[in-house]
């Protein structure tokens, strides 16, 4: 077991305050309300009621046992929208959007993609900081994750098809442009009706930034390469373009292709060393207690699809072509010096191959894999905000 650098109590940060540090039990209560708590409104901005049209395009199934398991507290000044959208396979996927106060014009919108076994509502701290800097945020739970529906395999934390995830991400951005952005525009302009009748509100598209944590970064890069939507910049936290392989994983990798076809849902792959995700063991405690997170063994198909996506990314020559849509982005890689989940050597080699004219690789001393959640997360987020303002 690798030695874990101790976490000083003053390093801990509350979910919604960077000044006070409540006990870990209080942090859990702040982030996750009891299961029997009344659910949030079906689909709402905190600053004004949504019109009937928007309600019909994004409705949450509050009867789902997972929905009430994780409610977030959002500053009332922020514009807050959540609901569900349908992907091409008619599965309902949960989404969350946060925007600066209606009196503040957004500088852009960040699309954030969570990692494997994770869900989007665990990163509200990051979303709030981005909103404070003038950026809106849109995020969603991947199929089989969080409060989103399962596919035909009906297995939580499972990746049946990486291609489907890319398609879903593009569908979500399309949905946001058609159903979320116009509402934010109307509210920012002071409208109390939320009318979408004007052409300007329907066509308003702010500059887009794409981001992701861990597996979400891998998904984000493939989304950019798909070329469906235009992004101006990208920042990745703990990007898994390669993974440190344990002996067990190396042995399983030789037969994973066959296993993914014969027993795709079988949880035959040993899980990650979760103690190496966060330096603060309290975050692991919270993650294990999170009803919307998945800490079980990894399914055969998930591992096969993840390895395939990594290999395809490494073989894609567009990452070395200055004129490609991928290399046209400003790009920031954020990593921890003690990240032993993502293969740092592979990540650095991948970064060095990129033909992006504006790229940065930033390593934070002592930080583990989850750079947005370690005790140094304020330093990490501050670096992101400085980079975005450049």
C-alpha positions as CSV (number, residue, x, y, z in Angstrom):
1,X,0.0,0.0,0.0
2,X,1.4,3.4,-0.9
3,X,1.9,5.8,1.9
4,X,-0.9,8.4,2.2
5,X,0.2,11.9,3.0
6,X,-1.8,13.0,6.1
7,X,-4.5,15.6,5.6
8,X,-4.4,18.5,7.9
9,X,-7.9,19.5,9.2
10,X,-7.4,23.0,7.8
11,X,-7.0,21.4,4.3
12,X,-10.6,20.2,4.3
13,X,-13.1,22.3,2.5
14,X,-16.9,22.4,2.9
15,X,-19.1,21.9,-0.1
16,X,-20.5,25.4,-0.1
17,X,-18.1,27.5,1.9
18,X,-14.4,28.0,1.5
19,X,-14.1,29.8,4.8
20,X,-15.4,27.3,7.3
21,X,-14.7,23.6,7.6
22,X,-17.6,21.7,9.1
23,X,-17.2,18.1,10.4
24,X,-17.3,15.3,7.8
25,X,-20.8,14.2,9.0
26,X,-22.1,17.7,8.4
27,X,-20.6,17.7,4.9
28,X,-22.5,14.6,4.1
29,X,-25.7,16.1,5.3
30,X,-25.1,19.3,3.3
31,X,-24.5,17.3,0.1
32,X,-27.0,14.6,0.5
33,X,-30.4,15.0,2.0
34,X,-32.2,12.0,3.6
35,X,-33.9,9.6,1.2
36,X,-37.4,10.5,2.5
37,X,-36.8,14.3,2.1
38,X,-39.2,16.0,-0.4
39,X,-37.8,16.0,-3.8
40,X,-36.8,19.3,-5.5
41,X,-39.3,20.7,-8.0
42,X,-39.5,18.8,-11.2
43,X,-37.8,21.2,-13.5
44,X,-37.0,24.7,-12.2
45,X,-34.9,27.8,-12.2
46,X,-34.5,29.1,-8.6
47,X,-34.9,32.6,-9.8
48,X,-38.3,32.3,-11.7
49,X,-40.8,29.6,-12.5
50,X,-40.4,27.8,-15.8
51,X,-43.0,28.0,-18.5
52,X,-45.1,25.1,-19.4
53,X,-43.1,24.5,-22.7
54,X,-39.9,23.9,-20.8
55,X,-41.6,21.7,-18.3
56,X,-42.7,19.4,-21.0
57,X,-39.3,19.0,-22.5
58,X,-37.5,18.1,-19.3
59,X,-39.4,16.0,-16.7
60,X,-38.0,14.0,-13.8
61,X,-39.5,10.7,-12.8
62,X,-39.6,11.4,-9.1
63,X,-41.0,7.9,-8.5
64,X,-37.5,6.6,-9.2
65,X,-36.0,5.4,-5.9
66,X,-32.6,6.8,-6.9
67,X,-33.8,10.3,-7.6
68,X,-34.4,11.4,-4.0
69,X,-31.1,9.9,-2.8
70,X,-29.1,12.9,-3.6
71,X,-30.4,16.5,-3.4
72,X,-28.0,19.4,-3.7
73,X,-28.1,22.8,-2.1
74,X,-27.6,25.7,-4.5
75,X,-27.2,29.4,-3.7
76,X,-30.6,30.9,-4.6
77,X,-28.9,33.7,-6.7
78,X,-27.8,31.1,-9.3
79,X,-30.1,30.0,-12.0
80,X,-30.7,26.3,-11.4
81,X,-32.4,23.9,-13.9
82,X,-32.6,20.2,-13.7
83,X,-34.7,17.5,-15.4
84,X,-34.4,14.7,-17.9
85,X,-33.9,14.5,-21.6
86,X,-34.4,11.5,-24.0
87,X,-31.5,10.1,-25.9
88,X,-31.8,8.5,-29.3
89,X,-32.6,5.2,-27.7
90,X,-35.5,6.7,-25.7
91,X,-33.8,6.4,-22.4
92,X,-34.3,9.3,-20.0
93,X,-31.1,10.8,-18.7
94,X,-30.9,13.2,-15.7
95,X,-29.3,16.6,-16.3
96,X,-28.3,19.6,-14.2
97,X,-27.6,23.2,-15.3
98,X,-26.3,26.1,-13.2
99,X,-25.9,29.6,-14.5
100,X,-24.7,33.0,-13.0
101,X,-27.4,35.3,-11.6
102,X,-29.8,36.7,-14.3
103,X,-28.2,40.1,-14.0
104,X,-24.8,38.7,-15.0
105,X,-24.1,37.9,-18.7
106,X,-22.5,34.4,-19.0
107,X,-19.0,34.4,-20.5
108,X,-19.5,30.9,-21.8
109,X,-20.9,27.5,-20.8
110,X,-18.9,24.5,-19.5
111,X,-20.0,21.0,-20.4
112,X,-18.8,18.8,-17.5
113,X,-18.7,15.0,-17.8
114,X,-18.4,12.8,-14.7
115,X,-16.3,9.6,-14.4
116,X,-17.2,5.9,-14.4
117,X,-19.5,4.9,-11.5
118,X,-20.0,8.6,-10.6
119,X,-22.7,11.1,-11.2
120,X,-22.9,14.8,-12.0
121,X,-24.4,16.2,-8.8
122,X,-21.2,15.4,-6.8
123,X,-19.4,18.3,-8.4
124,X,-21.7,21.2,-7.4
125,X,-18.7,22.9,-5.7
126,X,-16.9,23.1,-9.0
127,X,-20.0,24.4,-10.8
128,X,-20.5,27.1,-8.2
129,X,-17.0,28.4,-8.6
130,X,-17.4,28.4,-12.4
131,X,-20.6,30.4,-12.0
132,X,-18.9,32.9,-9.7
133,X,-16.4,33.4,-12.6
134,X,-19.2,34.1,-15.0
135,X,-19.6,30.6,-16.6
136,X,-22.7,28.5,-16.9
137,X,-22.4,24.8,-16.4
138,X,-24.4,21.9,-17.9
139,X,-23.9,18.3,-16.8
140,X,-25.7,15.0,-17.0
141,X,-25.6,11.5,-15.6
142,X,-24.5,8.9,-18.1
143,X,-26.8,6.1,-18.9
144,X,-26.7,3.4,-16.1
145,X,-25.3,6.1,-13.8
146,X,-26.7,8.4,-11.1
147,X,-30.3,9.3,-11.6
148,X,-30.4,8.3,-15.3
149,X,-32.2,5.3,-16.7
150,X,-30.5,2.0,-17.3
151,X,-30.2,0.5,-20.8
152,X,-31.3,-3.1,-21.6
153,X,-28.5,-4.6,-19.5
154,X,-30.0,-2.9,-16.4
155,X,-26.7,-2.8,-14.6
156,X,-25.5,0.3,-12.7
157,X,-22.1,1.8,-13.5
158,X,-22.1,-0.3,-16.7
159,X,-20.8,0.8,-20.1
160,X,-22.5,-1.2,-22.7
161,X,-21.3,0.9,-25.6
162,X,-18.8,3.8,-25.5
163,X,-20.2,5.0,-28.8
164,X,-23.6,5.4,-27.2
165,X,-22.0,7.6,-24.6
166,X,-20.6,9.9,-27.2
167,X,-23.9,10.0,-29.0
168,X,-25.7,10.8,-25.7
169,X,-23.3,13.6,-24.9
170,X,-23.9,15.2,-28.3
171,X,-27.6,14.7,-27.9
172,X,-27.4,16.5,-24.5
173,X,-25.6,19.5,-26.0
174,X,-28.2,19.7,-28.7
175,X,-30.9,19.5,-26.1
176,X,-29.2,22.2,-24.0
177,X,-29.0,24.5,-27.0
178,X,-32.6,24.1,-27.9
179,X,-34.3,23.9,-24.5
180,X,-31.9,25.2,-21.8
181,X,-29.9,28.1,-23.3
182,X,-33.0,30.0,-24.6
183,X,-34.5,30.0,-21.1
184,X,-31.3,31.3,-19.6
185,X,-31.2,34.1,-22.2
186,X,-34.8,35.1,-21.4
187,X,-34.1,35.2,-17.7
188,X,-30.9,37.1,-18.1
189,X,-32.8,39.7,-20.1
190,X,-35.2,40.1,-17.3
191,X,-38.1,38.2,-18.8
192,X,-40.6,36.8,-16.3
193,X,-42.5,34.8,-18.9
194,X,-39.6,32.7,-20.1
195,X,-41.0,33.0,-23.7
196,X,-39.1,31.2,-26.4
197,X,-41.0,32.9,-29.2
198,X,-38.2,35.3,-30.2
199,X,-35.7,34.2,-32.7
200,X,-32.8,35.6,-30.7
201,X,-33.6,33.5,-27.6
202,X,-33.9,30.3,-29.7
203,X,-30.6,30.8,-31.5
204,X,-28.4,32.1,-28.7
205,X,-25.4,29.9,-28.3
206,X,-22.7,31.0,-25.9
207,X,-19.0,29.9,-26.3
208,X,-18.7,26.3,-25.2
209,X,-16.0,24.7,-23.1
210,X,-15.8,21.0,-22.6
211,X,-14.4,19.3,-19.4
212,X,-14.4,15.9,-17.7
213,X,-13.0,14.1,-14.8
214,X,-11.2,10.7,-15.2
215,X,-13.3,8.5,-17.6
216,X,-15.3,11.7,-18.3
217,X,-12.2,13.2,-19.9
218,X,-11.8,10.2,-22.2
219,X,-15.5,10.6,-23.2
220,X,-15.0,14.4,-23.7
221,X,-12.1,13.9,-26.0
222,X,-14.0,11.5,-28.2
223,X,-16.9,13.9,-28.1
224,X,-14.7,16.6,-29.5
225,X,-13.3,14.3,-32.2
226,X,-16.9,13.4,-33.2
227,X,-17.1,17.0,-34.6
228,X,-20.9,17.3,-33.9
229,X,-20.5,20.4,-31.8
230,X,-18.0,23.3,-31.7
231,X,-16.0,23.9,-28.5
232,X,-13.5,26.7,-27.9
233,X,-11.5,25.1,-25.0
234,X,-11.2,22.0,-22.9
235,X,-9.9,21.2,-19.5
236,X,-9.5,17.6,-18.2
237,X,-9.0,16.4,-14.6
238,X,-7.2,13.1,-14.1
239,X,-7.7,12.2,-17.7
240,X,-7.6,8.4,-18.2
241,X,-6.1,8.1,-21.6
242,X,-4.2,5.2,-20.1
243,X,-4.5,3.3,-16.8
244,X,-1.9,1.8,-14.4
245,X,-2.5,-1.9,-14.7
246,X,-2.4,-4.2,-11.7
247,X,-1.2,-7.8,-12.2
248,X,-4.8,-9.0,-12.0
249,X,-5.9,-6.5,-14.7
250,X,-3.1,-7.5,-17.0
251,X,-4.2,-11.1,-16.8
252,X,-7.8,-10.2,-17.3
253,X,-7.0,-8.0,-20.3
254,X,-5.9,-11.0,-22.3
255,X,-9.4,-12.5,-22.2
256,X,-11.5,-9.4,-21.7
257,X,-12.7,-9.3,-25.3
258,X,-14.2,-12.7,-25.0
259,X,-15.7,-12.1,-21.6
260,X,-17.3,-8.9,-22.8
261,X,-19.2,-10.9,-25.5
262,X,-20.1,-14.0,-23.4
263,X,-20.8,-12.4,-20.0
264,X,-20.9,-8.6,-20.6
265,X,-22.6,-7.8,-17.3
266,X,-20.5,-10.0,-15.2
267,X,-18.6,-8.1,-12.6
268,X,-15.4,-10.0,-13.1
269,X,-12.9,-7.2,-13.1
270,X,-11.4,-6.1,-9.8
271,X,-12.5,-2.5,-8.9
272,X,-10.2,0.4,-8.7
273,X,-8.1,0.9,-5.6
274,X,-10.5,3.5,-4.3
275,X,-8.1,4.6,-1.6
276,X,-5.9,6.0,-4.3
277,X,-8.7,8.2,-5.7
278,X,-8.7,10.7,-2.8
279,X,-6.0,11.7,-0.4
280,X,-8.6,12.6,2.1
281,X,-10.2,9.2,3.2
282,X,-13.4,11.1,4.1
283,X,-14.2,11.4,0.4
284,X,-14.0,7.7,0.0
285,X,-16.3,7.3,3.0
286,X,-18.8,9.7,1.4
287,X,-18.5,8.0,-2.0
288,X,-19.2,4.5,-0.5
289,X,-22.3,6.0,1.2
290,X,-23.6,7.6,-1.9
291,X,-26.7,5.9,-3.2
292,X,-26.1,7.1,-6.7
293,X,-22.5,6.0,-7.0
294,X,-21.2,2.6,-7.9
295,X,-18.3,0.9,-6.1
296,X,-18.9,-2.7,-7.2
297,X,-16.5,-4.7,-9.3
298,X,-16.2,-3.5,-12.9
299,X,-18.2,-5.4,-15.6
300,X,-16.4,-7.1,-18.4
301,X,-18.0,-4.9,-21.1
302,X,-17.1,-1.7,-19.2
303,X,-13.4,-2.7,-19.1
304,X,-13.4,-3.8,-22.7
305,X,-15.2,-0.6,-23.9
306,X,-12.9,1.6,-21.9
307,X,-9.7,0.0,-23.1
308,X,-11.0,0.1,-26.7
309,X,-11.8,3.9,-26.4
310,X,-8.3,4.5,-25.0
311,X,-6.7,2.6,-27.9
312,X,-8.8,4.4,-30.5
313,X,-7.8,7.8,-29.0
314,X,-4.1,6.9,-29.1
315,X,-4.4,5.8,-32.7
316,X,-6.4,8.8,-33.9
317,X,-4.0,10.9,-36.0
318,X,-6.2,13.9,-35.8
319,X,-4.6,14.7,-32.4
320,X,-1.4,15.5,-34.3
321,X,-3.0,17.5,-37.1
322,X,-2.9,21.3,-36.4
323,X,-5.9,21.9,-38.6
324,X,-8.2,19.4,-36.9
325,X,-11.1,20.5,-34.6
326,X,-9.4,18.7,-31.7
327,X,-6.1,20.6,-32.1
328,X,-7.9,23.9,-32.6
329,X,-8.9,23.9,-28.9
330,X,-7.1,25.5,-26.0
331,X,-6.4,22.5,-23.8
332,X,-5.5,22.1,-20.1
333,X,-4.6,18.8,-18.5
334,X,-4.8,18.8,-14.7
335,X,-3.2,15.9,-12.8
336,X,-2.0,14.9,-9.3
337,X,1.6,14.0,-8.8
338,X,0.3,11.0,-6.7
339,X,-2.2,9.8,-9.3
340,X,-1.8,6.1,-9.5
341,X,-5.0,5.4,-11.3
342,X,-4.3,7.1,-14.6
343,X,-1.0,6.1,-16.2
344,X,1.0,9.4,-16.0
345,X,3.6,8.2,-18.5
346,X,0.9,7.5,-21.1
347,X,-0.9,10.8,-20.4
348,X,2.3,12.8,-20.7
349,X,3.2,11.0,-24.0
350,X,-0.3,11.7,-25.3
351,X,0.0,15.4,-24.3
352,X,3.3,15.7,-26.0
353,X,1.8,14.4,-29.3
354,X,-0.9,17.0,-29.4
355,X,-0.6,19.6,-32.1
356,X,-2.6,22.2,-30.2
357,X,-0.8,25.5,-30.2
358,X,-2.2,26.5,-26.8
359,X,-1.9,23.5,-24.4
360,X,-0.8,23.2,-20.8
361,X,0.0,20.2,-18.5
362,X,-0.3,21.1,-14.9
363,X,0.6,18.7,-12.1
364,X,-0.3,19.4,-8.5
365,X,2.1,18.2,-5.8
366,X,0.7,15.5,-3.5
367,X,-2.7,15.4,-5.2
368,X,-4.3,12.0,-6.0
369,X,-6.5,11.1,-9.0
370,X,-9.6,13.1,-8.2
371,X,-8.0,16.6,-8.6
372,X,-11.3,18.4,-8.1
373,X,-11.9,16.8,-4.7
374,X,-8.6,16.5,-3.0
375,X,-7.8,19.0,-0.2
376,X,-6.0,21.2,-2.8
377,X,-9.1,21.6,-4.9
378,X,-9.3,25.3,-4.3
379,X,-5.8,25.6,-5.8
380,X,-6.9,23.4,-8.7
381,X,-10.1,25.3,-9.4
382,X,-8.3,28.7,-9.1
383,X,-5.8,27.6,-11.7
384,X,-8.7,26.6,-14.0
385,X,-10.4,29.9,-13.6
386,X,-7.1,31.8,-14.3
387,X,-6.7,29.7,-17.4
388,X,-10.2,30.3,-18.6
389,X,-9.9,34.1,-18.2
390,X,-6.7,34.3,-20.3
